[in-house]
Amino acid sequence: QVQLVESGGGLVQAGGSLRLSCAASGRTFSINAMGWYRQAPGKQRELVARISRVGTTDYGDSVKGRFTISRDNAKNTVYLQMDNLEPEDTAVYYCKADSLISPYDIWGQGTQVTVSS
């Protein structure tokens, strides 16, 4: 199986930046797309950004122009650069890997991002 470990969350003031990392281990050859999702209290989990194995990206509307997802296939790691953070970005951020073999959806444990106004 694939295991995901996130890092880089924390507390930051509005307008600041954070960089999240998600390192995959295990059967990494099976990973296709990787992405970041977030869940704020009382809200559904939503897509933040997603990147395919060849680098095609997709972003949630609320983060376009502020967040950048990237991927290092040699290190089996995906990054999320978050700039110009807003209090509305406060949430638990989860890394997700889409695997070509079962289990098809692998989630990390989540990392808290808190943006103060």
BAZA-276592 format. One record per residue (C-alpha): residue number from 1; residue in one letter; chain; x, y, z. Coordinates in nm, 2 decimals. Layout:
BEGIN
{n->NUM; res->a; chain->A; X->X; Y->Y; Z->Z}
...
This chain:
BEGIN
{n->1; res->q; chain->A; X->0.00; Y->0.00; Z->0.00}
{n->2; res->v; chain->A; X->0.09; Y->0.37; Z->-0.02}
{n->3; res->q; chain->A; X->0.14; Y->0.58; Z->0.29}
{n->4; res->l; chain->A; X->0.12; Y->0.96; Z->0.29}
{n->5; res->v; chain->A; X->0.28; Y->1.19; Z->0.55}
{n->6; res->e; chain->A; X->0.20; Y->1.56; Z->0.54}
{n->7; res->s; chain->A; X->0.40; Y->1.84; Z->0.70}
{n->8; res->g; chain->A; X->0.42; Y->2.22; Z->0.69}
{n->9; res->g; chain->A; X->0.10; Y->2.33; Z->0.85}
{n->10; res->g; chain->A; X->0.08; Y->2.59; Z->1.12}
{n->11; res->l; chain->A; X->-0.04; Y->2.94; Z->1.23}
{n->12; res->v; chain->A; X->0.01; Y->3.24; Z->1.00}
{n->13; res->q; chain->A; X->-0.12; Y->3.59; Z->0.98}
{n->14; res->a; chain->A; X->-0.35; Y->3.69; Z->0.69}
{n->15; res->g; chain->A; X->-0.14; Y->3.78; Z->0.39}
{n->16; res->g; chain->A; X->0.13; Y->3.53; Z->0.49}
{n->17; res->s; chain->A; X->0.26; Y->3.22; Z->0.32}
{n->18; res->l; chain->A; X->0.29; Y->2.85; Z->0.41}
{n->19; res->r; chain->A; X->0.43; Y->2.55; Z->0.22}
{n->20; res->l; chain->A; X->0.28; Y->2.21; Z->0.27}
{n->21; res->s; chain->A; X->0.46; Y->1.89; Z->0.18}
{n->22; res->c; chain->A; X->0.33; Y->1.54; Z->0.13}
{n->23; res->a; chain->A; X->0.57; Y->1.25; Z->0.11}
{n->24; res->a; chain->A; X->0.45; Y->0.91; Z->-0.03}
{n->25; res->s; chain->A; X->0.61; Y->0.58; Z->0.06}
{n->26; res->g; chain->A; X->0.53; Y->0.22; Z->-0.01}
{n->27; res->r; chain->A; X->0.40; Y->0.12; Z->-0.35}
{n->28; res->t; chain->A; X->0.46; Y->0.46; Z->-0.50}
{n->29; res->f; chain->A; X->0.48; Y->0.31; Z->-0.85}
{n->30; res->s; chain->A; X->0.10; Y->0.28; Z->-0.84}
{n->31; res->i; chain->A; X->0.03; Y->0.65; Z->-0.78}
{n->32; res->n; chain->A; X->-0.13; Y->0.85; Z->-1.06}
{n->33; res->a; chain->A; X->-0.26; Y->1.19; Z->-0.95}
{n->34; res->m; chain->A; X->-0.19; Y->1.36; Z->-0.61}
{n->35; res->g; chain->A; X->-0.37; Y->1.64; Z->-0.46}
{n->36; res->w; chain->A; X->-0.47; Y->1.85; Z->-0.16}
{n->37; res->y; chain->A; X->-0.81; Y->1.88; Z->0.00}
{n->38; res->r; chain->A; X->-0.92; Y->2.08; Z->0.30}
{n->39; res->q; chain->A; X->-1.20; Y->2.06; Z->0.55}
{n->40; res->a; chain->A; X->-1.31; Y->2.35; Z->0.77}
{n->41; res->p; chain->A; X->-1.53; Y->2.30; Z->1.08}
{n->42; res->g; chain->A; X->-1.89; Y->2.24; Z->0.98}
{n->43; res->k; chain->A; X->-1.80; Y->2.22; Z->0.61}
{n->44; res->q; chain->A; X->-1.76; Y->1.95; Z->0.35}
{n->45; res->r; chain->A; X->-1.41; Y->1.85; Z->0.24}
{n->46; res->e; chain->A; X->-1.32; Y->2.03; Z->-0.08}
{n->47; res->l; chain->A; X->-1.06; Y->2.02; Z->-0.35}
{n->48; res->v; chain->A; X->-0.78; Y->2.27; Z->-0.31}
{n->49; res->a; chain->A; X->-0.55; Y->2.15; Z->-0.59}
{n->50; res->r; chain->A; X->-0.46; Y->1.84; Z->-0.78}
{n->51; res->i; chain->A; X->-0.17; Y->1.74; Z->-1.01}
{n->52; res->s; chain->A; X->-0.14; Y->1.45; Z->-1.25}
{n->53; res->r; chain->A; X->0.17; Y->1.24; Z->-1.28}
{n->54; res->v; chain->A; X->0.27; Y->1.44; Z->-1.59}
{n->55; res->g; chain->A; X->0.21; Y->1.78; Z->-1.42}
{n->56; res->t; chain->A; X->-0.14; Y->1.88; Z->-1.53}
{n->57; res->t; chain->A; X->-0.29; Y->2.09; Z->-1.26}
{n->58; res->d; chain->A; X->-0.64; Y->2.18; Z->-1.13}
{n->59; res->y; chain->A; X->-0.74; Y->2.42; Z->-0.86}
{n->60; res->g; chain->A; X->-1.04; Y->2.51; Z->-0.66}
{n->61; res->d; chain->A; X->-1.19; Y->2.84; Z->-0.75}
{n->62; res->s; chain->A; X->-1.12; Y->3.00; Z->-0.41}
{n->63; res->v; chain->A; X->-0.74; Y->2.94; Z->-0.43}
{n->64; res->k; chain->A; X->-0.67; Y->3.01; Z->-0.79}
{n->65; res->g; chain->A; X->-0.39; Y->3.27; Z->-0.83}
{n->66; res->r; chain->A; X->-0.28; Y->3.23; Z->-0.46}
{n->67; res->f; chain->A; X->-0.19; Y->2.86; Z->-0.43}
{n->68; res->t; chain->A; X->0.05; Y->2.66; Z->-0.64}
{n->69; res->i; chain->A; X->0.08; Y->2.28; Z->-0.65}
{n->70; res->s; chain->A; X->0.39; Y->2.10; Z->-0.76}
{n->71; res->r; chain->A; X->0.53; Y->1.76; Z->-0.76}
{n->72; res->d; chain->A; X->0.87; Y->1.59; Z->-0.75}
{n->73; res->n; chain->A; X->0.82; Y->1.23; Z->-0.88}
{n->74; res->a; chain->A; X->1.18; Y->1.14; Z->-0.80}
{n->75; res->k; chain->A; X->1.11; Y->1.21; Z->-0.43}
{n->76; res->n; chain->A; X->0.74; Y->1.09; Z->-0.44}
{n->77; res->t; chain->A; X->0.65; Y->1.43; Z->-0.29}
{n->78; res->v; chain->A; X->0.38; Y->1.68; Z->-0.37}
{n->79; res->y; chain->A; X->0.39; Y->2.04; Z->-0.25}
{n->80; res->l; chain->A; X->0.14; Y->2.31; Z->-0.19}
{n->81; res->q; chain->A; X->0.27; Y->2.67; Z->-0.19}
{n->82; res->m; chain->A; X->0.01; Y->2.89; Z->-0.03}
{n->83; res->d; chain->A; X->0.05; Y->3.27; Z->-0.06}
{n->84; res->n; chain->A; X->-0.17; Y->3.56; Z->0.04}
{n->85; res->l; chain->A; X->-0.35; Y->3.34; Z->0.29}
{n->86; res->e; chain->A; X->-0.69; Y->3.45; Z->0.41}
{n->87; res->p; chain->A; X->-0.87; Y->3.36; Z->0.74}
{n->88; res->e; chain->A; X->-1.11; Y->3.16; Z->0.51}
{n->89; res->d; chain->A; X->-0.83; Y->2.92; Z->0.43}
{n->90; res->t; chain->A; X->-0.82; Y->2.80; Z->0.79}
{n->91; res->a; chain->A; X->-0.89; Y->2.42; Z->0.77}
{n->92; res->v; chain->A; X->-0.73; Y->2.08; Z->0.81}
{n->93; res->y; chain->A; X->-0.55; Y->2.01; Z->0.48}
{n->94; res->y; chain->A; X->-0.53; Y->1.65; Z->0.36}
{n->95; res->c; chain->A; X->-0.31; Y->1.50; Z->0.10}
{n->96; res->k; chain->A; X->-0.46; Y->1.24; Z->-0.13}
{n->97; res->a; chain->A; X->-0.31; Y->1.00; Z->-0.38}
{n->98; res->d; chain->A; X->-0.50; Y->0.83; Z->-0.66}
{n->99; res->s; chain->A; X->-0.37; Y->0.48; Z->-0.70}
{n->100; res->l; chain->A; X->-0.40; Y->0.26; Z->-1.00}
{n->101; res->i; chain->A; X->-0.45; Y->-0.04; Z->-0.78}
{n->102; res->s; chain->A; X->-0.67; Y->-0.10; Z->-0.48}
{n->103; res->p; chain->A; X->-0.70; Y->0.09; Z->-0.25}
{n->104; res->y; chain->A; X->-0.76; Y->0.35; Z->-0.51}
{n->105; res->d; chain->A; X->-0.79; Y->0.65; Z->-0.28}
{n->106; res->i; chain->A; X->-0.53; Y->0.71; Z->-0.01}
{n->107; res->w; chain->A; X->-0.55; Y->0.99; Z->0.24}
{n->108; res->g; chain->A; X->-0.29; Y->1.14; Z->0.47}
{n->109; res->q; chain->A; X->-0.36; Y->1.21; Z->0.83}
{n->110; res->g; chain->A; X->-0.41; Y->1.59; Z->0.77}
{n->111; res->t; chain->A; X->-0.23; Y->1.90; Z->0.89}
{n->112; res->q; chain->A; X->-0.39; Y->2.20; Z->1.05}
{n->113; res->v; chain->A; X->-0.36; Y->2.54; Z->0.88}
{n->114; res->t; chain->A; X->-0.48; Y->2.84; Z->1.08}
{n->115; res->v; chain->A; X->-0.48; Y->3.19; Z->0.93}
{n->116; res->s; chain->A; X->-0.54; Y->3.48; Z->1.18}
{n->117; res->s; chain->A; X->-0.69; Y->3.81; Z->1.08}
